[in-house]
Amino acid sequence: MENLQLIIPELFISIIIMFLLIFGVFKKNSSQLVYNLTTVSLVAALALIINLDTQIQSSLFNNSYNIDSLARFMKILLILSGIFVMLSSSKYIQISKISKIEYPILILCSILGMMVMISSNDLIVFYMGLELQSLALYVLASFNRDNLLSTESGLKYFVLSALSSGLLLYGCSLIYGFSETTNFNQIMVNTKEIEYGLTFGIVFILVGLSFKISAVPFHMWAPDVYQGSPTSVTVFFALLPKIAALTVFIRFLYIPFYELGDQWQMIIIFLSIASMVFGAVAAIGQKNLKRLIAYSSISHMGYALAGLSTGTTQGMQSSITYITIYLVMNLAFFCCLFMLKRNDEYYENIDDLSGLSKNHPLLSLSLLVVLFSLAGIPPLAGFFAKFYIFVAVINEKMYFLAIVGLLATVIAAFYYLRIIKIIYFDPEKEKFETKHNLGLKFTLVASTFFILAYFIYPSGIVDIISQININ
Amino acid sequence: MNFPILSSLILLPTIGALFIFFVRSSNSQYQSSKYVALFITLANFFLSLYLWIVFDKSIVDFQFVEEREWISGFVNYKVGVDGISILFILLTTFITPICVITVNATIKNRLKDFLIAILILETFMIGVFCSLDLVVFYLFFEAGLIPMFLIIGIWGGERRVYSAFKFFLYTLLGSVLMLVAIISIYWITGTTDVINLYELGIDAKYQNLLWLAFFSSFAVKTPMWPVHTWLPDAHVEAPTAGSVLLAAILLKMAGYGFIRFSLGLFPDASLYFVPLVYTLSLIAIIYTSLVALMQEDMKKLIAYSSVAHMGFVTLGIFTMTQQGIEGSIFQMISHGLVSAALFLCVGVVYDRLHTRLINRYGGLVSIMPKYAIVFMVFTLGALGLPGTSGFIGEFLVLMGAFKKNILVATIASLGVILGAAYMLWLYKRIIFGKLINEDLKKMVDLKRFEIVTLWLLVLPIIFFGFYPEPLINSIEVSVANMIDMNDLDKINKLALGD
């Protein structure tokens, strides 16, 4: 009998999904109730994960499902982000008239998929989690079905994502063909000799994964999907799938392909440099804040990949630190976006921010902190995120990558400064509403405080992350 | 010494800023926040004065060292002062309250935000001068960009956006290479602690590249020719208090960095790159002096004169002689006082006439005699007349330069003449001549707070001009130690002040 208590959180969420589905169908007008129940059950899931016996490092189902320190940390991160996303966007989905029972249930489905992805130690389990996540996300992207942009973004995401899933699956089959197994650890054992088919398999899998975290040149979907989806879905897109995809990246690179470093290292370095530079340059001309943050997140994924490209444990840990801080910064940014509301309408163009600091000093101060942090200016959290990455990169003597990355931060600083300029230097416009729900305010204050005060005690997170080791 | 005096110096302004931020003022103009800011900055000044008094000037080691674990196993928060850094801390805490006083006339809107920005900036500036860890130094060095960007951008003149962006991006671009160098140093030596690094030394084969990376950052910040173009723009558009802080302290961070890091950590590379620094400094001295002669905007003229004066500083530092380095430090302190005073003087007339064009003025001596007197002192200080602090600095720098290279020293001396030319000509065009502009007749002489701020600056300029001993005394041991430690100079040292 398997030790099922290790997957209690996953089981719990599955049961909640089924329960809420039935509950929502039979009880009329229960969309808000279902939404709140979802948030509560996420909190419960978080408690269950934290409560897992941390001593056991074990795998389940013929070693195809892995509950190690990496999985545990990433799941906590995932659920926490999920909770904060739910807290901050509750008002938005009511006003945008997308408050239906399916919405929170789809979110739970995709979170379940992500949890499976994070823990997967087998090609088939991994693919199952990926598809569960993606199918829910396709629907979420086009959830505002009366809006042309939203449906377009859903369709675009579906078509391109299906293509990348196809590539990924083809890669998986090649790997299986050459290693005679689908288990990650077995693959590592069976692939001591490099064969062409194996290299092709690695490339196809990396392409598919790059698509999922929108690394250049597989980023085309991101700006359109970010802009078209309802903002509450955009924030979900910007945070949670990145955690899952990065974890899968780490698992692939550090378990099955670990011995084949010289096969994939150049690919990752290329993806990283291309994403950092392209994301920074392309964001300069943007007028829509959601589109801009899409390019900015492309650029940020480049830095996370730079850490992974070192192939060292330190690099992996720096990437995890990076994604953690990235999540907080993006969460704070989207909270600010949710506050740009006037007469039940949300504003998302850069020009709408004009002169914001005169009427909304506190909101603009948070934006200032978030934007400088995204730009990586010390002493804010974003600087430390980049700092750890470069420490790991320079330790491997990859000076070229470090210098390109740092130059890209200067380019990126330009467009962040442009937003700050519009907020602080430009003439003021009409006031926005100042009444917001508590969850949104709490999320913004908590995340801004984290960014601002990170420098006081930077060891906290580093110490936790430095215990993550998968080899 | 258990009381963490340096950390208090760093934190006090931030606490003041938080206080101003959270406490609501009774009136909508936030006038009372000004007094809070003034109180905090003055308290900081007296604290640093106390630090200077209890500081033991005969000891080589860093004093008041505090060390705390920060990023575990990697970087420690470490601060401490030696004879050099303590002077810059004093300069910072002395100039900041003066800036707070000037907000009276210059800042019309968002006074509260302005004071917060100034106080936060003071925290970062003091942090730069007392950090003894490369990462901590970088953190403070870069963080100063945020408040300065806002000060120029929000309260600046017409082309403020362009200037603020130029300032920010230039400086950021310069310093990213320094970050790479700092991390490389960590992997080469296993520490970023400056005191440890002084003892360990860095292998000569790495030094040149690391030196260049640090140089790229400091050269932009100094600013050295040809990367000086951000400075005139930033100065012209910044509000008076911003210009004062920029000229008096922010530029000195780079000079301080040259002494503390370029000379201290990479002595071999510094020796290797001496011709480069000499060339750039001489171009800065001669070329920007000529450019200054042609300026029609007062602030631009003073900004270019700053570049020329900082040329003397870099020249002096890289003579690597006792006199040269002492002269550079003296010149930085003196320039900090004089340029601050000159920008305040420009601010005085700008507040009245709202133009900085030199040809709109003339004949001010008859209507603003008090102004003419203080302006005279500062003009003479800027051109280095004996009896002002400017003279001592330039004289020592040239003396150091003559010991090393007569040609370089001769060309640099020409710069002194050019300096006299543009400063005296500026003075002549503004103060003397006929009162042609009718608007000028309505101008009133110095108000009380202006008299206070300007005379506060006159006193040290003249005092240190006649009696430089306290400053020289403070830096002598530290400079001598630095030269000894790195074998920078094998020529017999001429004790100064004897």
Boltz contact constraints between the chains, C-beta under 6 A:
constraints:
  - contact:
      token1: [A, 372]
      token2: [B, 146]
      max_distance: 6.0
  - contact:
      token1: [A, 378]
      token2: [B, 139]
      max_distance: 6.0
  - contact:
      token1: [A, 378]
      token2: [B, 142]
      max_distance: 6.0
  - contact:
      token1: [A, 378]
      token2: [B, 143]
      max_distance: 6.0
  - contact:
      token1: [A, 379]
      token2: [B, 139]
      max_distance: 6.0
  - contact:
      token1: [A, 379]
      token2: [B, 143]
      max_distance: 6.0
  - contact:
      token1: [A, 390]
      token2: [B, 183]
      max_distance: 6.0
  - contact:
      token1: [A, 391]
      token2: [B, 183]
      max_distance: 6.0
  - contact:
      token1: [A, 394]
      token2: [B, 183]
      max_distance: 6.0
  - contact:
      token1: [A, 394]
      token2: [B, 184]
      max_distance: 6.0
  - contact:
      token1: [A, 395]
      token2: [B, 187]
      max_distance: 6.0
  - contact:
      token1: [A, 402]
      token2: [B, 180]
      max_distance: 6.0
  - contact:
      token1: [A, 406]
      token2: [B, 176]
      max_distance: 6.0
  - contact:
      token1: [A, 410]
      token2: [B, 172]
      max_distance: 6.0
  - contact:
      token1: [A, 410]
      token2: [B, 173]
      max_distance: 6.0
  - contact:
      token1: [A, 413]
      token2: [B, 172]
      max_distance: 6.0
  - contact:
      token1: [A, 421]
      token2: [B, 161]
      max_distance: 6.0
  - contact:
      token1: [A, 424]
      token2: [B, 154]
      max_distance: 6.0
  - contact:
      token1: [A, 425]
      token2: [B, 153]
      max_distance: 6.0
  - contact:
      token1: [A, 425]
      token2: [B, 161]
      max_distance: 6.0
  - contact:
      token1: [A, 458]
      token2: [B, 71]
      max_distance: 6.0
  - contact:
      token1: [A, 459]
      token2: [B, 71]
      max_distance: 6.0
  - contact:
      token1: [A, 459]
      token2: [B, 72]
      max_distance: 6.0
